[in-house]
Amino acid sequence: MAPFNKLRLFNERRIRGDLIETFKVVSNKVDYGKDLFKLSRSGLNIISKSKAYFNSSKDICKLRSAFLPERIRNYWNKLPVYVKNSENVNDFKTNLQSFKNDCKESSD
């Protein structure tokens, strides 16, 4: 397997794992990360905290805590509502895979 393919697979796996963790936190399935994400009024999309959140160069700890939300925001916001509103983690994984397969089919 070419190094580029390995990198692509790694990135896909990381994004999938980040989306699963985001789902757990946003849907209150876990007891950690409650203040990690800033959600839109509808509660479905993640909004960037960075502009109002970082005021000085001393905010390194805040930057580290915001890294996951900033990295995953665009991917999460592109998910359809049926994926975000899954009942549990296994349903989320199934719906996420279904969405990914639909995207691949439409691009072929």
N, C-alpha and C positions, 0 to 999 in steps of 0.2 A: 504494500500500500504506500502510495506517495506521501511525503510529509505534509503536503497541503491537505490531503484528504483526512489525515489524522487530526490536523488542527481544526478543520471544519467540524469533524465529529465531536471533538472536545468542546468546541464553542456551543454546538447544539445541545450537548448534554448539560453544560453549565447553565445555559439559558433555561432549559427545561427544569433543572433543579431549582433555579432562582424563582421561576414562575410557581412551582409547587410550594416553596416556602412563602412566597408572597400571598398565595391563596390561603395558606394556613393562618397567616397573621391577619390579613384583611377580613377573613370570615370568622375570626375569633375561635379558631380550632385549637390554638395554643395559647399559653399564658405569657409569652414573651413578645417583644416587639410592638407593643400597643402604640407607641408614639413614633415608630419608625417611618410610617407612611403618612403623608398628608393626602386625604382623599377629596375628590370633588363633592359638590353638594349631593349628587345622586349616589355617591358612595361606590361608583363603579370604576372611576378612573383615578389614577395617581397624578397628583400635581407636584411640580417641582418646588422644593423648599429653598433651593439654593440662593435665590436673590435676596429674600428677606432673612434667611437663616444665618448667613455668614457675613459678619460685619468687619472683621479684622483678620490679620494673619495669625492671630492666636487661636483661631477656631479649628485647629487641626483635629481635635477629638470630634467636633461636630461634623467635620468633613468625612471622617472615617465612618461615623454612624449613618451618614446620608449616602454612602457609596452604593449600597445595594439598591435603594430606591431610585437613584439617578440612573444606574446602569439598566434597570429592568423596566423603567417607566414606559418607554416607547413600545416595548414588546407587550406589556400588560394592557396598555390602552388600545392596542390593535386587536385584542381578543374580542370575539363576539360575546354578547351578554349571556348566552346559554352556557358558555365555558366559565365565566366569572361567577355565575349564580349556581354552580354545581352544589349538590347537597353535601358531599363529603369528598375526601381527598381522592379516593379511587374513582369516583365519578368525574372529578376534575381531570385526572390523568387520562381517562377514556375520552372525554370530550376534547381535551387538548390534542390527543393523537388524531381524533376524527377531524378536527379543524386543520391540523397539519397535513393530513392526507387530502383534504378538500383543496387546500392551497396548492399542493403538488399537482393534483389533477388539472386544476384550472390553468396552471402555468405550462402544462405539456401541450 
